[in-house]
Every structure is written in C-alpha cells, then in structure tokens.
Amino acid sequence: MIILKNLSKSFGSRVLWKDLDLTVEPGRMLALVGASGSGKTTLLNCMGLLERPTGGQILFEGSDVTRLGPGRQRRFRRDHLGYLFQNYALIENATVKANLDVARRRGTRPDQAAALERVGLAGREKEKVHYLSGGEQQRVALARLMVKQPSLVLADEPTGALDSDNGAMVVDVLREMSRSGCAVVIATHNDSVRDACDTAFDVAAQREFAPR
Ligand SMILES: Nc1ncnc2c1ncn2[C@@H]1O[C@H](COP(=O)(O)OP(=O)(O)OP(=O)(O)O)[C@@H](O)[C@H]1O
C-alpha cells in the first residue's frame, strides 16, 4: 500500500499542492485528474522517486521511501515500480526483446511472447525499437510492464499517442495488472480512462471521488 501524507510540492514561490493525503491500495486503479498545470505529472514523478516532494512523506508498505539514500531508491525503483510515461523510456537502439529482458526481475521467468501478443506485437522481438512507430513503442513499454510485474504502476496519459482500440487495450492490460494485485495510478485528461478506474483524485481540489 502507498500512503502519501501531508505531501507538498513547490517550485520557488509557486505552490502546486500542500498537505496532500492519498492512499493507493494494491489491486486498485486510481485516476489522477485536474486542470493542465495542476501537478499530476509532478505527483507521479514524486511517487516514482524521480522528483523530491518539498515536504511530507511517501510511505510504501510502512517505510518512508523519500528518506532512502540514492542506492536504496534505485533498488526500490528497480524492484517495485513500473513507469508508463510519454517518452516510453525504452532503449531505442536495442531490440524489443532486449528491452523486455532488462525489465525481467531476478528469479522470474515471464512469458515475453505472451506479453507481446497481448499488446498486438507478436513475433516482433528482433526489431529495433527506433524503427517502431510511436504507438508501437508505447505498446512495447506496456509489454515491458507486464514482464516486470511491479507492485506500483505509474502511467502518465498512457492512451495519449494511441488510436481508440489500442487505448482501450492499454486500459484493459492495466486493469488485468491491478486484478493481479498491482496498484495502478494513471494521470489522465481522458474521461473514459478516468471512468475505467476504481477511484479518481482531483489534484487541484485534493478531493477523491467515484468516477462514474
Ligand atoms: N522542474 C520544474 N521547475 C519549475 N516548474 C515546474 C517544473 N516541473 C513542473 N513545473 C511546473 O509545475 C506545474 C505542474 O506541472 P505538471 O506537468 O505536473 O502538471 P500536469 O497537471 O501534469 O499538467 P498537464 O495536464 O498539462 O500535463 C506546471 O506549471 C509546470 O510548469
């Protein structure tokens, strides 16, 4: 379980949010919503330990991960977190398979072929990522998440670059991951993505609500 407690973030004199409290439970999908500039991406980055909050705590299974040193933060990201961000963070000059291999956690033997088939990229293992389209790269990033099976998935506008069928597939895969126990947080402006989540949190109003 991830608990954000009294979290605040400012850039200079600009306060994005203050005393923000939010709990994300395993097996749940939470949408982060709010006007452009309200700080959804920044909140995901803080939860993903890519940015430091100005104040407050992020508790992961009881420990405050914002206080970990750089090495332990790196291990925490490697062992527990999965990102689905707009730049995909793939190794561009490597093959699809090499990108999935990197995500495999020690001691696990995930079915890479099944993950690629699930995202509509069956048999594309040997292709170099930089020859793939933007939407295909995003789907490789999704297959990589399936291979990694993290405890917490952080997704930033995950359907942004995709047509509606592929957008629906991304949401379905994230739902399957949440059913298998993963906590999923999705920053989105898309009402149908929000409505597919169990709960929504308006970052500007700091208010949680039922999406439908
Ligand atoms: N490193 C930074 N330094 C200064 N300001 C920043 C920095 N990162 C983000 N901001 C500002 O913080 C605000 C929130 O940005 P953020 O990207 O988190 O919003 P958002 O809700 O995700 O927006 P959108 O819906 O448009 O993607 C913006 O005004 C942005 O300019």
PDBQT file of the ligand as one rigid body, heavy atoms in Angstrom, charges set to zero:
ROOT
HETATM    1  N1  LIG A 301      11.227  21.398 -12.769  1.00  0.00    +0.000 N 
HETATM    2  C1  LIG A 301      10.284  22.353 -12.756  1.00  0.00    +0.000 A 
HETATM    3  N2  LIG A 301      10.612  23.628 -12.448  1.00  0.00    +0.000 NA
HETATM    4  C2  LIG A 301       9.669  24.610 -12.390  1.00  0.00    +0.000 A 
HETATM    5  N3  LIG A 301       8.351  24.398 -12.640  1.00  0.00    +0.000 NA
HETATM    6  C3  LIG A 301       7.976  23.148 -12.947  1.00  0.00    +0.000 A 
HETATM    7  C4  LIG A 301       8.920  22.065 -13.019  1.00  0.00    +0.000 A 
HETATM    8  N4  LIG A 301       8.234  20.928 -13.323  1.00  0.00    +0.000 NA
HETATM    9  C5  LIG A 301       6.941  21.301 -13.457  1.00  0.00    +0.000 A 
HETATM   10  N5  LIG A 301       6.785  22.615 -13.233  1.00  0.00    +0.000 N 
HETATM   11  C6  LIG A 301       5.532  23.369 -13.266  1.00  0.00    +0.000 C 
HETATM   12  O1  LIG A 301       4.611  22.749 -12.398  1.00  0.00    +0.000 OA
HETATM   13  C7  LIG A 301       3.296  22.844 -12.941  1.00  0.00    +0.000 C 
HETATM   14  C8  LIG A 301       2.667  21.488 -12.937  1.00  0.00    +0.000 C 
HETATM   15  O2  LIG A 301       3.225  20.682 -13.976  1.00  0.00    +0.000 OA
HETATM   16  P1  LIG A 301       2.724  19.221 -14.250  1.00  0.00    +0.000 P 
HETATM   17  O3  LIG A 301       3.380  18.765 -15.515  1.00  0.00    +0.000 OA
HETATM   18  O4  LIG A 301       2.915  18.398 -13.040  1.00  0.00    +0.000 OA
HETATM   19  O5  LIG A 301       1.153  19.445 -14.476  1.00  0.00    +0.000 OA
HETATM   20  P2  LIG A 301       0.054  18.484 -15.075  1.00  0.00    +0.000 P 
HETATM   21  O6  LIG A 301      -1.152  18.591 -14.196  1.00  0.00    +0.000 OA
HETATM   22  O7  LIG A 301       0.614  17.116 -15.277  1.00  0.00    +0.000 OA
HETATM   23  O8  LIG A 301      -0.224  19.172 -16.467  1.00  0.00    +0.000 OA
HETATM   24  P3  LIG A 301      -0.761  18.575 -17.874  1.00  0.00    +0.000 P 
HETATM   25  O9  LIG A 301      -2.140  18.076 -17.607  1.00  0.00    +0.000 OA
HETATM   26  O10 LIG A 301      -0.732  19.773 -18.769  1.00  0.00    +0.000 OA
HETATM   27  O11 LIG A 301       0.199  17.504 -18.295  1.00  0.00    +0.000 OA
HETATM   28  C9  LIG A 301       3.436  23.463 -14.319  1.00  0.00    +0.000 C 
HETATM   29  O12 LIG A 301       3.069  24.823 -14.229  1.00  0.00    +0.000 OA
HETATM   30  C10 LIG A 301       4.906  23.320 -14.634  1.00  0.00    +0.000 C 
HETATM   31  O13 LIG A 301       5.373  24.372 -15.423  1.00  0.00    +0.000 OA
ENDROOT
TORSDOF 0
